[in-house]
Amino acid sequence: MTALTGPIAGFSFAEDIQFNTEVLDLEDRSNIDLGQFARGNYIMPGEYEMTVRINKEELPEHKIAFRAADGDAGDSLACLSPELVEEFGLKPDATAQLKWSADGQCLDLASLPGTTARGDLSAAALYVEVPQAFLEYTSENWDPPSRWDDGISGLVLDYNFNAQSQHLDGGQNSNDISGNGVFGANLGAWRVRADWQARYDDRPGSQRGAQLDWSRYYAYRAIPSLGAKLTVGENYLTSSIFDSFRFAGASLATDDNMLPPNLRGYAPEVTGVARTNAKVTVSQQGRVLYETQVAPGPFRIQDINEAVQGQLDVRVEEQDGSVQEFKMDTADVPYLTRPGTVRYKFSAGRPSDWDHHIEGPAFGAGEFSWGVSNGWSLYGGGLGGEGYTAAAIGIGRDLMQFGALSFDVTQSSADLEREGRLSGRSYRISYSKSFDELDSQVTFAGYRFSERDYMTMSDYLSALEYGQRGWQNSKEMYTVMFNQQFRELGLSAYLNYGHQTYWGQQATDNYSLSLSRYFDAGRFKNLSVSFTASRSTYNGIQDDSYYVSLSMPWDGAGSVSYSSSVSNHQVDHQLSYYDRIGDHDSYQVSAGTGDNGHSASGYLSHRGDAAEMNFSASYQEGRYSTVAMSVQGGATATLQGAALHRTGVQGGTRILLDTDGVPGVPVHGYGETTSTNHFGKAVVADISSYYRNRLSIDLDGLPDDAEAIHSVAQATLTEGAIGYRHFDVVAGKKAMVVVHLPDGSAPPFGATVANDRDQAVGIVSDAGSLYLSGIQPGGEMTLSWDGEQRCKVTLPQHLPSIDHAWPLDCMPLAVAAKNHSTGQTLAQH
């Protein structure tokens, strides 16, 4: 072994490889070019698109320049640019000791002792080994801030429309359409957004007409150096201590999403039971956060934005006209912080209403959490304005095998015109624990008690508006979310419990218990039985539901199930069949009977490339027939291209994938595939912010005339970013050709062929024969040997049959350029 080191990058090369050409069955053994294969790890000088791997971590593709090494060894070395090194995630002291060469464009690896780099053309990868002591913290799916990508500039428009038409047997018809979404623009690190919601009502007894509201205007950006998010405009106070309210102003807050996954909080979760095909709407203070169509049975909505905090209003509109309404409080995990670090949130502005009008005095709010030691955290904060102040202090404790616990006290003081100064306290205790040995998890458990004269900022603003204090101040609140697995029994249990009492108003409750079990019964395998019971009490109205189902697989992906539900003392029985059609479509048909007579329903879901669509229809004997549909999707436009697509979080993070203009290429993130459009673009929206996302081409679904040179990419994007990744895809026919030089001889065995995009499309074999891919009518290919480009072939405008080898002439570069120029001149005349 001989070792070469240099100022650009270090490699260890094997000795030159000696090929025994006598074993090759060639007509002309003297006309061979195997020089590029004769040196271990040799890469011809030039630029190459390569995936970069730092130790075991993979970075996105970069253009890597390889330069000739010093001396006459004939080797090449990789140039690691400052932009690439910035993504390594080096610690500040390691960054300070870096040295550069080639006018500051290439890293001198000797400045990081123990660091090596090795290129591999066959894998299109550059392998860099860096001692772990030089690197910041990383985890399996999380990258340090130096690798975060703000994406590219562009426009986004996300939408969600729901439409329903109902015919009552009495002759009345009703129609309604509702929609909500986000319109915005990305400019560098800034995300400018406007939330909208619309409704058209044509129901008897309603005020007919259309209404469009722009509910919020705001802009935000990530500040990685602070681990924080800056938001300006109309916003909702996001606080782990104080209740949420709407305001216009600015906020700077440590963003938990920037933390490694194991240190992040929990997103809100909404559960319930639908008796029929139903529309579920989740809103907060009049703003629609989520709206979707669900099939009959239990539902569990888990993809609400993690930034949402406070009380949620849930409305379930059944197709039989009945409505369930209840409130849910989002859980906040115990406020614990890593030792030696501080998390904070600051907000300032003035409260505003739904119509963008300022109401109430200017205020300022701030809170912090300090990791005092390995097990203790201290947290607190204050909120104040003219006439209202609140202050809180709390302590959190990591109890190790006993979970995590926090306790805090908040004191409020409010000046009211009629009642004078009111002061009160609120006490809260929160708990979270995973019992791995018992296969159970207390996701969140909390209790809060508020004195009669304790007022939140929302209570105070309401008192200012109406001139007196309201009579629905919160008194006590209990919240529990619990999971339990009984693996020996194959049983899973999930409990969600919420109970809230008020000073001067009836209590509200929300209970949900789900049990499910998989089992075998004789020759029937993988049967499942589930039971769900729920109760909601709101404004004195109690709504109880019980649902039990038995399901068994049927003919592959299909399943047959029987279910029985009891709601408001009405009993229904249903027999259903569910199946999938390919990877993007599923349907369910049901027939049933109950206290209200016979019924039938159908539900079809389609996850298309441009949108996700759901269709449903219901019939109830003697009462009504209903059809409904929902369409959810988005449009993203950038200077790199545009596409319609499915959506994840509205206005959220997404990535534009480019397949070199090749249409019909199936790409995906973590969900179903999406095929590129006519322009070779696709947008994938199932992307998590600050999380290492993996994107890939489904090689099994590639069109016959396409070949992916690079099929995997990854990205770690800041919130709301439009990422961009390019896949190297060769499109065109494949055929055997025979290449001749002007003197009638053949190019040497081993000569390489590249298209006009410098993509390798073939290697010359004996007597100039060549299996060529990516053939396009009138296209040009370049042949290289002995380390240089030698000649060009021009493909015919009308491609011959692929049943036999085509003859092609390879013209010297100067002649080819002259012919190309002459052809252009003739074409112009």
Solvent accessible surface area in square Angstrom, and as a share of the most:
residue,aa,sasa,rsa
1,M,168,0.75
2,T,83,0.48
3,A,83,0.64
4,L,49,0.24
5,T,121,0.70
6,G,24,0.23
7,P,61,0.38
8,I,20,0.10
9,A,0,0.00
10,G,15,0.15
11,F,13,0.06
12,S,75,0.48
13,F,8,0.03
14,A,45,0.35
15,E,110,0.49
16,D,85,0.44
17,I,80,0.41
18,Q,158,0.70
19,F,94,0.39
20,N,95,0.49
21,T,40,0.23
22,E,119,0.53
23,V,114,0.65
24,L,50,0.25
25,D,137,0.71
26,L,21,0.10
27,E,150,0.67
28,D,73,0.38
29,R,105,0.38
30,S,105,0.67
31,N,46,0.24
32,I,36,0.18
33,D,13,0.07
34,L,30,0.15
35,G,35,0.33
36,Q,48,0.21
37,F,84,0.35
38,A,22,0.17
39,R,58,0.21
40,G,13,0.13
41,N,57,0.29
42,Y,38,0.15
43,I,4,0.02
44,M,54,0.24
45,P,62,0.39
46,G,33,0.31
47,E,116,0.52
48,Y,52,0.20
49,E,59,0.27
50,M,0,0.00
51,T,15,0.09
52,V,0,0.00
53,R,76,0.28
54,I,0,0.00
55,N,39,0.20
56,K,197,0.84
57,E,33,0.15
58,E,26,0.11
59,L,2,0.01
60,P,23,0.14
61,E,34,0.15
62,H,37,0.17
63,K,138,0.59
64,I,2,0.01
65,A,24,0.18
66,F,5,0.02
67,R,94,0.34
68,A,71,0.55
69,A,14,0.11
70,D,115,0.60
71,G,72,0.69
72,D,144,0.75
73,A,46,0.35
74,G,40,0.38
75,D,14,0.07
76,S,3,0.02
77,L,8,0.04
78,A,0,0.00
79,C,10,0.06
80,L,0,0.00
81,S,34,0.22
82,P,42,0.26
83,E,113,0.51
84,L,2,0.01
85,V,5,0.03
86,E,120,0.54
87,E,38,0.17
88,F,0,0.00
89,G,0,0.00
90,L,17,0.08
91,K,79,0.34
92,P,109,0.69
93,D,102,0.53
94,A,1,0.01
95,T,73,0.43
96,A,89,0.69
97,Q,76,0.34
98,L,23,0.12
99,K,132,0.56
100,W,91,0.32
101,S,26,0.17
102,A,39,0.30
103,D,146,0.75
104,G,31,0.30
105,Q,93,0.41
106,C,0,0.00
107,L,0,0.00
108,D,29,0.15
109,L,9,0.04
110,A,81,0.63
111,S,14,0.09
112,L,0,0.00
113,P,85,0.53
114,G,62,0.59
115,T,11,0.06
116,T,69,0.40
117,A,1,0.01
118,R,99,0.36
119,G,2,0.02
120,D,37,0.19
121,L,86,0.43
122,S,111,0.72
123,A,51,0.40
124,A,16,0.13
125,A,0,0.00
126,L,0,0.00
127,Y,55,0.21
128,V,1,0.00
129,E,91,0.41
130,V,5,0.03
131,P,46,0.29
132,Q,113,0.50
133,A,78,0.60
134,F,40,0.17
135,L,13,0.06
136,E,52,0.23
137,Y,120,0.46
138,T,29,0.17
139,S,31,0.20
140,E,141,0.63
141,N,53,0.27
142,W,19,0.07
143,D,2,0.01
144,P,1,0.01
145,P,54,0.34
146,S,40,0.26
147,R,17,0.06
148,W,30,0.10
149,D,39,0.20
150,D,55,0.28
151,G,23,0.22
152,I,45,0.23
153,S,55,0.36
154,G,12,0.11
155,L,93,0.46
156,V,1,0.00
157,L,74,0.37
158,D,0,0.00
159,Y,46,0.18
160,N,7,0.04
161,F,85,0.35
162,N,2,0.01
163,A,29,0.22
164,Q,48,0.21
165,S,44,0.28
166,Q,23,0.10
167,H,83,0.37
168,L,67,0.34
169,D,82,0.43
170,G,80,0.77
171,G,48,0.46
172,Q,100,0.44
173,N,87,0.45
174,S,17,0.11
175,N,52,0.27
176,D,9,0.05
177,I,77,0.39
178,S,6,0.04
179,G,4,0.04
180,N,8,0.04
181,G,3,0.02
182,V,11,0.06
183,F,89,0.37
184,G,4,0.04
185,A,22,0.17
186,N,0,0.00
187,L,111,0.55
188,G,41,0.40
189,A,17,0.13
190,W,83,0.29
191,R,3,0.01
192,V,65,0.37
193,R,6,0.02
194,A,13,0.10
195,D,11,0.06
196,W,23,0.08
197,Q,29,0.13
198,A,29,0.22
199,R,78,0.28
200,Y,90,0.34
201,D,19,0.10
202,D,36,0.18
203,R,74,0.27
204,P,61,0.38
205,G,89,0.86
206,S,37,0.24
207,Q,174,0.77
208,R,143,0.52
209,G,35,0.33
210,A,86,0.67
211,Q,113,0.50
212,L,104,0.52
213,D,39,0.20
214,W,94,0.33
215,S,1,0.01
216,R,24,0.09
217,Y,103,0.39
218,Y,30,0.11
219,A,15,0.12
220,Y,15,0.06
221,R,68,0.25
222,A,9,0.07
223,I,38,0.19
224,P,48,0.30
225,S,107,0.69
226,L,94,0.47
227,G,21,0.20
228,A,0,0.00
229,K,42,0.18
230,L,46,0.23
231,T,9,0.05
232,V,56,0.32
233,G,29,0.28
234,E,16,0.07
235,N,22,0.11
236,Y,9,0.03
237,L,6,0.03
238,T,48,0.28
239,S,11,0.07
240,S,15,0.10
241,I,4,0.02
242,F,16,0.07
243,D,64,0.33
244,S,13,0.09
245,F,5,0.02
246,R,15,0.06
247,F,1,0.00
248,A,29,0.22
249,G,25,0.24
250,A,40,0.31
251,S,16,0.10
252,L,45,0.23
253,A,18,0.14
254,T,17,0.10
255,D,15,0.08
256,D,42,0.22
257,N,30,0.16
258,M,9,0.04
259,L,28,0.14
260,P,3,0.02
261,P,56,0.36
262,N,123,0.63
263,L,60,0.30
264,R,48,0.18
265,G,29,0.28
266,Y,89,0.34
267,A,34,0.26
268,P,7,0.05
269,E,32,0.14
270,V,0,0.00
271,T,9,0.05
272,G,9,0.09
273,V,5,0.03
274,A,1,0.01
275,R,47,0.17
276,T,28,0.16
277,N,2,0.01
278,A,1,0.00
279,K,12,0.05
280,V,0,0.00
281,T,17,0.10
282,V,0,0.00
283,S,20,0.13
284,Q,5,0.02
285,Q,84,0.38
286,G,45,0.44
287,R,30,0.11
288,V,33,0.19
289,L,33,0.16
290,Y,47,0.18
291,E,11,0.05
292,T,24,0.14
293,Q,11,0.05
294,V,19,0.11
295,A,29,0.22
296,P,23,0.15
297,G,2,0.02
298,P,64,0.40
299,F,17,0.07
300,R,112,0.41
301,I,11,0.06
302,Q,100,0.44
303,D,86,0.45
304,I,9,0.04
305,N,57,0.29
306,E,76,0.34
307,A,45,0.35
308,V,15,0.09
309,Q,42,0.18
310,G,24,0.23
311,Q,61,0.27
312,L,2,0.01
313,D,45,0.23
314,V,2,0.01
315,R,82,0.30
316,V,1,0.01
317,E,25,0.11
318,E,4,0.02
319,Q,1,0.00
320,D,35,0.18
321,G,54,0.51
322,S,39,0.25
323,V,63,0.36
324,Q,17,0.07
325,E,76,0.34
326,F,9,0.04
327,K,58,0.25
328,M,20,0.09
329,D,45,0.23
330,T,27,0.16
331,A,18,0.14
332,D,37,0.19
333,V,38,0.22
334,P,10,0.06
335,Y,16,0.06
336,L,45,0.22
337,T,15,0.08
338,R,109,0.40
339,P,67,0.42
340,G,66,0.63
341,T,54,0.31
342,V,81,0.46
343,R,36,0.13
344,Y,41,0.15
345,K,32,0.13
346,F,111,0.46
347,S,14,0.09
348,A,55,0.43
349,G,17,0.17
350,R,112,0.41
351,P,0,0.00
352,S,6,0.04
353,D,41,0.21
354,W,70,0.25
355,D,86,0.45
356,H,70,0.31
357,H,114,0.51
358,I,83,0.42
359,E,61,0.27
360,G,22,0.21
361,P,20,0.13
362,A,62,0.48
363,F,12,0.05
364,G,34,0.33
365,A,15,0.11
366,G,19,0.18
367,E,10,0.04
368,F,71,0.30
369,S,0,0.00
370,W,111,0.39
371,G,0,0.00
372,V,70,0.40
373,S,48,0.31
374,N,134,0.68
375,G,11,0.10
376,W,110,0.39
377,S,3,0.02
378,L,60,0.30
379,Y,1,0.01
380,G,1,0.01
381,G,17,0.16
382,G,29,0.27
383,L,6,0.03
384,G,24,0.24
385,G,22,0.21
386,E,143,0.64
387,G,23,0.22
388,Y,6,0.02
389,T,75,0.44
390,A,6,0.05
391,A,59,0.45
392,A,11,0.09
393,I,98,0.50
394,G,6,0.06
395,I,78,0.40
396,G,0,0.00
397,R,75,0.28
398,D,47,0.24
399,L,56,0.28
400,M,135,0.60
401,Q,123,0.55
402,F,131,0.54
403,G,7,0.07
404,A,16,0.13
405,L,59,0.29
406,S,5,0.03
407,F,89,0.37
408,D,4,0.02
409,V,36,0.21
410,T,1,0.01
411,Q,66,0.29
412,S,1,0.01
413,S,18,0.11
414,A,1,0.00
415,D,58,0.30
416,L,15,0.08
417,E,177,0.79
418,R,175,0.64
419,E,77,0.34
420,G,36,0.35
421,R,154,0.56
422,L,23,0.11
423,S,54,0.35
424,G,2,0.02
425,R,116,0.42
426,S,1,0.01
427,Y,68,0.26
428,R,38,0.14
429,I,71,0.36
430,S,5,0.03
431,Y,54,0.21
432,S,17,0.11
433,K,26,0.11
434,S,49,0.31
435,F,49,0.20
436,D,118,0.61
437,E,141,0.63
438,L,108,0.54
439,D,42,0.22
440,S,10,0.07
441,Q,55,0.25
442,V,19,0.11
443,T,19,0.11
444,F,14,0.06
445,A,23,0.18
446,G,16,0.16
447,Y,71,0.27
448,R,31,0.11
449,F,58,0.24
450,S,5,0.03
451,E,64,0.29
452,R,113,0.41
453,D,48,0.25
454,Y,14,0.06
455,M,1,0.00
456,T,19,0.11
457,M,5,0.02
458,S,42,0.27
459,D,39,0.20
460,Y,8,0.03
461,L,22,0.11
462,S,44,0.29
463,A,4,0.03
464,L,84,0.42
465,E,113,0.51
466,Y,156,0.59
467,G,35,0.34
468,Q,90,0.40
469,R,22,0.08
470,G,35,0.34
471,W,168,0.59
472,Q,114,0.51
473,N,8,0.04
474,S,40,0.26
475,K,62,0.26
476,E,39,0.18
477,M,43,0.19
478,Y,76,0.29
479,T,16,0.09
480,V,44,0.25
481,M,21,0.09
482,F,58,0.24
483,N,37,0.19
484,Q,25,0.11
485,Q,69,0.31
486,F,87,0.36
487,R,174,0.64
488,E,177,0.79
489,L,103,0.51
490,G,33,0.32
491,L,43,0.22
492,S,37,0.24
493,A,16,0.13
494,Y,18,0.07
495,L,60,0.30
496,N,6,0.03
497,Y,54,0.20
498,G,21,0.20
499,H,38,0.17
500,Q,18,0.08
501,T,28,0.16
502,Y,31,0.12
503,W,47,0.17
504,G,61,0.59
505,Q,70,0.31
506,Q,113,0.50
507,A,30,0.23
508,T,17,0.10
509,D,21,0.11
510,N,13,0.07
511,Y,76,0.29
512,S,6,0.04
513,L,67,0.33
514,S,33,0.21
515,L,59,0.30
516,S,42,0.27
517,R,87,0.32
518,Y,152,0.58
519,F,55,0.23
520,D,85,0.44
521,A,46,0.35
522,G,68,0.65
523,R,202,0.74
524,F,83,0.34
525,K,116,0.49
526,N,101,0.52
527,L,14,0.07
528,S,26,0.17
529,V,51,0.29
530,S,33,0.21
531,F,72,0.30
532,T,6,0.03
533,A,19,0.15
534,S,19,0.12
535,R,92,0.34
536,S,9,0.06
537,T,21,0.12
538,Y,51,0.19
539,N,96,0.49
540,G,43,0.41
541,I,127,0.64
542,Q,91,0.41
543,D,20,0.10
544,D,28,0.15
545,S,4,0.03
546,Y,97,0.37
547,Y,32,0.12
548,V,60,0.35
549,S,19,0.12
550,L,78,0.39
551,S,27,0.18
552,M,49,0.22
553,P,58,0.36
554,W,135,0.47
555,D,123,0.64
556,G,74,0.71
557,A,65,0.50
558,G,3,0.03
559,S,26,0.17
560,V,37,0.21
561,S,29,0.18
562,Y,94,0.36
563,S,10,0.06
564,S,17,0.11
565,S,19,0.12
566,V,50,0.29
567,S,6,0.04
568,N,80,0.41
569,H,172,0.77
570,Q,80,0.36
571,V,51,0.29
572,D,49,0.26
573,H,73,0.33
574,Q,36,0.16
575,L,108,0.54
576,S,12,0.08
577,Y,53,0.20
578,Y,78,0.30
579,D,24,0.13
580,R,94,0.34
581,I,99,0.50
582,G,59,0.57
583,D,100,0.52
584,H,42,0.19
585,D,33,0.17
586,S,16,0.10
587,Y,60,0.23
588,Q,39,0.17
589,V,79,0.45
590,S,10,0.06
591,A,59,0.46
592,G,14,0.13
593,T,60,0.35
594,G,22,0.21
595,D,95,0.49
596,N,53,0.27
597,G,24,0.23
598,H,111,0.50
599,S,27,0.17
600,A,45,0.35
601,S,22,0.14
602,G,21,0.20
603,Y,36,0.14
604,L,70,0.35
605,S,20,0.13
606,H,54,0.24
607,R,67,0.25
608,G,8,0.08
609,D,57,0.29
610,A,44,0.34
611,A,11,0.08
612,E,37,0.16
613,M,55,0.24
614,N,16,0.08
615,F,74,0.31
616,S,9,0.06
617,A,43,0.33
618,S,11,0.07
619,Y,107,0.41
620,Q,20,0.09
621,E,76,0.34
622,G,55,0.53
623,R,98,0.36
624,Y,8,0.03
625,S,45,0.29
626,T,2,0.01
627,V,87,0.50
628,A,9,0.07
629,M,68,0.31
630,S,6,0.04
631,V,32,0.19
632,Q,43,0.19
633,G,0,0.00
634,G,0,0.00
635,A,32,0.25
636,T,1,0.01
637,A,44,0.34
638,T,20,0.12
639,L,186,0.92
640,Q,84,0.37
641,G,19,0.18
642,A,48,0.37
643,A,9,0.07
644,L,113,0.56
645,H,0,0.00
646,R,24,0.09
647,T,20,0.11
648,G,36,0.35
649,V,70,0.40
650,Q,45,0.20
651,G,6,0.05
652,G,9,0.09
653,T,11,0.07
654,R,2,0.01
655,I,0,0.00
656,L,1,0.00
657,L,0,0.00
658,D,13,0.07
659,T,0,0.00
660,D,23,0.12
661,G,40,0.38
662,V,9,0.05
663,P,65,0.41
664,G,34,0.33
665,V,0,0.00
666,P,10,0.07
667,V,0,0.00
668,H,50,0.22
669,G,10,0.09
670,Y,126,0.48
671,G,34,0.33
672,E,48,0.21
673,T,31,0.18
674,T,8,0.05
675,S,42,0.27
676,T,6,0.04
677,N,49,0.25
678,H,144,0.64
679,F,144,0.60
680,G,0,0.00
681,K,29,0.12
682,A,3,0.02
683,V,3,0.02
684,V,8,0.04
685,A,14,0.11
686,D,59,0.30
687,I,20,0.10
688,S,54,0.35
689,S,21,0.14
690,Y,1,0.00
691,Y,53,0.20
692,R,25,0.09
693,N,1,0.00
694,R,127,0.46
695,L,0,0.00
696,S,19,0.12
697,I,8,0.04
698,D,46,0.24
699,L,101,0.50
700,D,144,0.74
701,G,39,0.38
702,L,33,0.16
703,P,40,0.25
704,D,147,0.76
705,D,72,0.37
706,A,8,0.06
707,E,74,0.33
708,A,21,0.16
709,I,72,0.36
710,H,19,0.09
711,S,25,0.16
712,V,43,0.25
713,A,4,0.03
714,Q,13,0.06
715,A,2,0.01
716,T,6,0.03
717,L,0,0.00
718,T,3,0.01
719,E,30,0.14
720,G,1,0.01
721,A,0,0.00
722,I,0,0.00
723,G,0,0.00
724,Y,48,0.18
725,R,32,0.12
726,H,57,0.25
727,F,0,0.00
728,D,19,0.10
729,V,0,0.00
730,V,8,0.04
731,A,25,0.20
732,G,8,0.07
733,K,109,0.46
734,K,71,0.30
735,A,3,0.02
736,M,87,0.39
737,V,0,0.00
738,V,38,0.22
739,V,0,0.00
740,H,63,0.28
741,L,34,0.17
742,P,87,0.55
743,D,117,0.61
744,G,53,0.51
745,S,50,0.32
746,A,20,0.16
747,P,2,0.01
748,P,10,0.07
749,F,49,0.20
750,G,1,0.01
751,A,0,0.00
752,T,35,0.20
753,V,1,0.01
754,A,27,0.21
755,N,20,0.10
756,D,120,0.62
757,R,130,0.47
758,D,115,0.60
759,Q,8,0.03
760,A,81,0.62
761,V,8,0.04
762,G,17,0.16
763,I,96,0.49
764,V,1,0.01
765,S,45,0.29
766,D,40,0.21
767,A,51,0.39
768,G,0,0.00
769,S,30,0.19
770,L,3,0.02
771,Y,124,0.47
772,L,1,0.00
773,S,14,0.09
774,G,6,0.06
775,I,2,0.01
776,Q,86,0.38
777,P,72,0.46
778,G,24,0.23
779,G,20,0.19
780,E,45,0.20
781,M,4,0.02
782,T,17,0.10
783,L,0,0.00
784,S,17,0.11
785,W,36,0.13
786,D,94,0.49
787,G,42,0.41
788,E,101,0.45
789,Q,106,0.47
790,R,87,0.32
791,C,4,0.02
792,K,65,0.27
793,V,2,0.01
794,T,83,0.48
795,L,3,0.01
796,P,46,0.29
797,Q,129,0.57
798,H,165,0.74
799,L,40,0.20
800,P,55,0.34
801,S,56,0.36
802,I,103,0.52
803,D,129,0.67
804,H,110,0.49
805,A,40,0.31
806,W,4,0.01
807,P,104,0.65
808,L,12,0.06
809,D,93,0.48
810,C,0,0.00
811,M,63,0.28
812,P,53,0.33
813,L,59,0.30
814,A,82,0.63
815,V,59,0.34
816,A,14,0.11
817,A,65,0.50
818,K,145,0.61
819,N,79,0.41
820,H,96,0.43
821,S,60,0.39
822,T,67,0.39
823,G,38,0.37
824,Q,95,0.42
825,T,64,0.37
826,L,127,0.63
827,A,88,0.68
828,Q,148,0.66
829,H,182,0.81
